[in-house]
Amino acid sequence: MSVVDLDLDQAETPTGRPVSASTNTHQTTVFAVPAGSDVAPEHRLRATVPWPQVLLVFGCAVSAYALMLVGYSYLAGLSGAVGFGICWYAVFLLMVYVTAREQEGRQAASDRVASVVVCTAALALLAPLVHIVGFVVIKGLPELRPGFFVHDLRTTAALSDRASGGAGHAIIGTLEQVGLAVLIVVPLGIVTAVFCNEVRGPLRRPVRMFVDTMSGVPSIVAGLFIYIVWVVGLNQHFSGFAASLALAILMLPSVARTAEEILRLVPSGLREASLALGASQAKTVWSVVLPTARGGLVTASVLGVARGVGETAPLLMTSFGNKVFNADPFSGAQASLPKFVWDYFQAPNQALVDRAWTATLVLVALVLMLFTLARVITNRAAPGRRRPRRKASS
């Protein structure tokens, strides 16, 4: 199969006339088919970066900034970063519109302004995340060392140097608590999603409303509930398992709602075909619906883990914290990364504060890895991303 890349400016219509295009921003790929075949060639548009337009927009931004430096401060006599930013953005959009209108017309200018507004809004949303991650990396990276992942604070005093101790006990505690919460939440969340999406009954709407209500429960309320029922009521004391129960309450609505949305994407024709072949509804769900949606269900589980891994309030009243290793989540207080950060950010010793920043870096890296894993799983599970099977050579 040969592939021919054609520029839109050089493409021709069936009548032989060239197709006109204002800007060369896309390319089309034509897949050749064997002679005599009834299959029409497949055309796919591939977006390319319009670098002249990008440079033009960048020039408008720099020009607007230079103009505002002169006009806002010296001529108008105004001050303030917020007012300067608003005025600069207005002048910037005006320059983009004027330059695009002179080159491409009014309609293209309106589209260009809309594109610039959307792109700048995306950058504005991305800027706080980049700032937070960068700030945490700058603060926590200097104290990051191999011993930080394997040592605890057993022999670390308040005035010990920065090379003493680590957060290995907190990392182990977080992994165990989140792991137990996943074992509780994933089966319950998927079963709840199957019930809300596949079962037709009077209880479906109340269950869905209950799940939506649980998603708005504050984390401190979940921790207080487990403290009253499990720690005090059943006299089970502080433990990592109590923290897992509190985290499960917070993670369950996220997993259930996301899994339900994934199950809705399964084509109804698959269910109807399975039922038409004589399969029961339970067999259809188990053999058709769940395998089809397994990639999305894994993504829902990973997002639920990311929802609960950084919670601090429930851990204050359930796991309580510990300075030494405790690998048994069912017996005794257990440390965790959020509780570790909470404890040592308030310490008077700068070495302890630096350890808290390093633990924050580890926690942020863990959350980012979970979201990245969810994105990778989603992309691989998408139908358009599946690799075609190779045909056996005859």
N, C-alpha and C positions, 0 to 999 in steps of 0.2 A: 504494500500500500504506500503510495507516494503522497507527499504533503507539499502543497504549493502555498506560499505565503504571498498574499496580494495586498497592496496598499489600497485603501478606500479611494484615494485620489486617482489611482490608476485603474480601478475596476470599471467594467463596462456592463451596461444593461443588455438584455437579450436583443435589443434593436441596434446595438452597436454604439450607442451614445455613452460617453464616459459619465460616471457618477460623480457629481460635484460634492465637495465637502469643504467646510470652512477651515477646519483644522484637522491635522493628521494625528488623531489621538487614539485610534484603534486599528488593529489589523485583523483580517479574517483569514482563517485557515480552511482550505478546501481539501477534503479527503477524497481521493480518486477511487472510483469503483470499477470493477471489471466491465468490459464491453458487453452489452446485451443485458445488463442487470437492470431490474426495475427500481432498485434502491436509489433514491436521490442523494447526491453528495451532501455531506454534513458540513455546515458552516458554523464556525465558532468565533466569537469576537474576543480578541485578546487586548486588554487595556494596556496602553503604553503611557509613560510619564511625559506630558507636554512640557518639556524643559523651558522653551521660550516663554510660555505662559507663567510657569513657576518663577522664573527670573523677573518677569514683569511685575508679578504680585510682590515679590521680595523688594524690588525697587520702589514700588508704591509705599510699602511699609517703611522703608528707610527714609524716603522723601517726606512722608507724613510725620515721622519722628523728628526730623530736622526742622520742619516747618513749625511744629508745636514747641520745640525748644525755644525758637525765636518768638513766636506769637503768644504762647501761653504765659511765659515767665516775664519776658521783657516788655512786650507791647501791652498785653492785657493786665500785667501785674498780678496774676493769680498764682496760687500755690496749692499744693496737695496732690498726692500721687493718684488718688481715685479720680479726681476731676481731670487730671492730665491724661490718664488712661482712657477715660470715656471720650474726651475730645479727640485724642489721637486715633481711636478706633473709628470715630465718625468721619474724620478727614481721610483716613486710610480707605474706607469703603467708598467714599466719594471719588477718590483718585482711581480706584480700581474700576468703578463704573465709567468714568470719563474716558480712560484709556481704552477700555474694552469697546466702548461705543464708537470711538473714532476708528478702530481697526476692524470690528466685526459686526457692528450694528447694535440696535437697541435690545433685541431679544437675547443675543449672545451676551451682552453686558449684564442683563438681569440674571442670566444663568451663572455668569462668572461671580457676581456678588453673592448669590445664594450659595455657591460652592465655597467661597471664601468664608462665609458665615458658619457653614457647617464644619469646615476644617478647623477654624479658630475655636469653635465651641468644643470640638474633640480635644484640641490641645489644651484648652482651659480645664477640662476634666482630667486630663492626663498629668497636668503639672503638679497638683497636690500629691498624687501617688509617687511621682518621680522625686519630689522634694522629701517626702517622708522616708522612702527607701534610701535615698542618698544620705539623708541625715543620720539614719540608723546605721548605715554602713560606715560612715565616717566616725561615729562614736564607738561602735562595737568592734570594728575590724582590728584596731591596734592590740586588743587583749585576746584575740582569737588565737588559740594555740591547741595542739593535740591534747594536752593534759586537761583542757577545759571540758572535753567530752568524756573523760574516764574517771576523773577525781570528784569527790564530794567535799563537803565542808567539815569533815570530822576533826581535822587537826588545824583548822583555820580559825584564828582569833580575830577580834575586831580590828586590831592594828597590824595584821599580817600584810606582807607585801602582795603585789598583784600576781606574782607567779604562784602563789599558794592557793590550793583548792580549785574547784571547778563546779560545773553544773551537770555532771554525769548522772547523779541521782535524780535530778529534776527531769532530764531528758528521758530516762527510763520510766519514770512515773508518768510523764505525759503520754508516751507511747502505749503503756499498759492501760491507762485510763481511757484513752481514745479508742484503743483496740477493743476493749470490752464494750464500750458504747456502740461501736460499729456492729459487733455481734448481736447486740440487742436491737439496734435501730433498723438495720438493713432488712432483715426478714419482716419485721413489723411494718416498715414503711412500704415495702413492695406489696405485701398482702393487703394493706390498706388501700394502696393505689389500685390494685386489681379489683377490690370490692367496690370502690367508688366508680370505676370505669367499666367494668365488665358485668357486674351484678345489677339486675333491675329489681329494685325493691324499695319499700318505704323508708328503710334505714339509711339509704345512700346519702340523701341530702343532710340529715342530722350529723352523720359521720364526717362529711365534708366540711360542714360548718364548725364542728368541733376541732378539726385539724386546722382550719383557718384561724380559729380563736387561739389555739395553742401557739401559732406562729407569732402572736403578739404578746405572749407572756414574757415579762422581763426576766432576765437571767437570775437576778437576785431572788425572785419569787420561786424559781425552780430549785435553787439551792436551799432556800428556807423550807420548802416543802419536804425535800429529802431529809433535811436535818430534823424536822419535827417527827416525820413518820419513821425514818430508818434509824437515825442516830439516837434520838431520845425515845421515841415510841417503842421501838423494838430492841433498844439497848445494844446496838451493834457497834457503837463507838465510831470514831473517825477512821476512814479507810479509803483506799483508791477506788474500791468498788462503789462506795457511796458517791464519789465524784463521777463515776461512770454513769450511775443512774441519773444524776442531775444533768449531765451532758446529753444523755439520751433523750430527756424531755425536750431539750432545746433543738436537737438534731432531727427528731422524728418528723415535725411538720415540714421541714425543708425537703427531706428525702421523699416523704409521701406525696407532696404537691408536685415536685419535679418529676417523680416517677409517673404520676397520673398524667401529666402533660405529655410525657414520652409515649405512654400507652395509647393516647389519643391519636398519635401520628401513625400508628399501625393501620394500614389500609383495611377497611371493613370487608373488602373482597376476599382477603385471606381468611377471615373468620367465616364468611359465608361459604367459601369453597370447602373448608374443613367440616362445617356442619352438614353440607350437602353430601359429603362422602360418608356420613354416618357417625362421625366423631361426636362425643359428648362435649358439653361446654367446658368442663374441667379439662378434658383432653386437648381441646382447642387452645385454651389458655396456656397449658403447660407445654404443648408441642409446637404451637404456631406463634402465639402472641409474644410470650416471653423470649423465645430465641430470636425473634425478629427485632425486639427492642432491647436486647442485652447490652449493646453498646451505650445506649442512652441511660439504662438503669445503672450501669457502672459509673457513668458520669454523675448521675443523681447521688449516688453513694459518696463519691469523692467530694462533691460540693457540700454534702451534709457534714462530712468530716472537717472540711475547711471552716464550716460554720461554727463548730464547737471546739476546735483545737485551741483557739485563743481566748476562750471565756475565762474570766478571773473570778467574778462574783460567786458562782456556785461552789468554787473550790475553797473559798474562805470558810464555809460552814460544813464541808463534807470531808475533804482530804486533810485539811488543817496545815499540812506542810511538815517537812522534816529536813534535817541537815545531813543525814547519812543515807546510804543506800537502803531501800526496802523493796525487794523484788516481789514481795507477796502483797498484791492489792487487796486481799481479803482480811488482812490482819495488820493493825497499826496504822498510824498516820503516814502519809506518803507525799513526797514532794512533787512539784510540777513546774513547768517553765513559767506559766503566768503567775503562779504564787511566788516563785523565786524572784521574778522581776518586781512584783508588788512589795516584797519584803525589803529588798536591798536598794531600791530607789530612795527609800526614806532613811538610809543609813548615814551616819555622820562621817564615816570614813570614805574617802574618795575611791579607794581600791574596791570597796564593795559596790559603789555606784558604777564603776567601770565594769564589774562583773555583770551587773544588771543590764547594762547596755549590750554586752556581748550576748547575754541570754535573749535579749530582745531581737538581736540580729538573727540568732538561730531560729527563733519563733517566726519571724517574718519570712525567712528563707523557707521554712517548712510550709507555711501557708502558700507562698508563691509557687512552690513545687507542686502542691496539691492542685492549685488552679491550672497550672501548666499541664499536669497529668490529665485533668478533666478535659482540657482543650484538645490534647493529642488523641485521647480516646474518642472524643466526639468527631474529630476529623477522620479518623480511621474507620469509624462506624458509619460514616455518611455513604449513601449508595453511590454517589458519583466518584468517591475516592477508592472504591474497591478495585483491586487489580484483576484484570481478566485472567481466567485460567488458560494455561498453555495447552494447546491441542497436542495430543500424542502423535508423534511422527509415525507414519505408516511404513 
